[in-house]
Amino acid sequence: MLPVVFTIISATALTGLLDATNSLNILINKLISSIKNKYDLLKKCSLLSIILNTLTCNQTVGIIIPCKFMKDIFINYNLEKEDLGQCLSDSGTITVPLIPWNINSIVASTLLGVPSINFIPYSFLCYLIPILFLLKSRKTNNIDVLA
């Protein structure tokens, strides 16, 4: 458990560092400047989480950073914290086994005894859940124009 705790502490420290230096504000401001409705917000938050998972090789960073930086934006656009949680779980959490260099994919590959490239095509839930989340979000949120 020590590596897991160290990873969480490191991710929290990285989030604090990025927050203190305003390093992600440019990226996030660029992301939110083109938002026209709630669907755009959910889509871009999902994309940010997946990108961070891909770049950092760890799902903790891909969840903590978008949650920290997007929480107030969700509230400003009349979305609940639960919407942010669902967005991150249905995109950032579920897609990490699809990234071969991510910790989750490495663990799964080791446990299965096969390279990750062999089980990724059969990881249907990892593909279907984000797609269904975005389709559901589009259907329920595309009419509401954000202020």
Buried (B, 14 or more C-beta within 10 A) or exposed (E): EEEEEEBBEBBBEBBEEBBEEEEBEEEBEEBBEEBEBBBBBBBBBBBBBBBBBBEBBBBBBBBBBBBBBBEEBBEEBEBEEEBBBBBBBBBBBBBBBBBEEBBBBBEBBEEEEEEBEEBBEEBEEBBEBBEEBBEBBBEEBEEEEBE
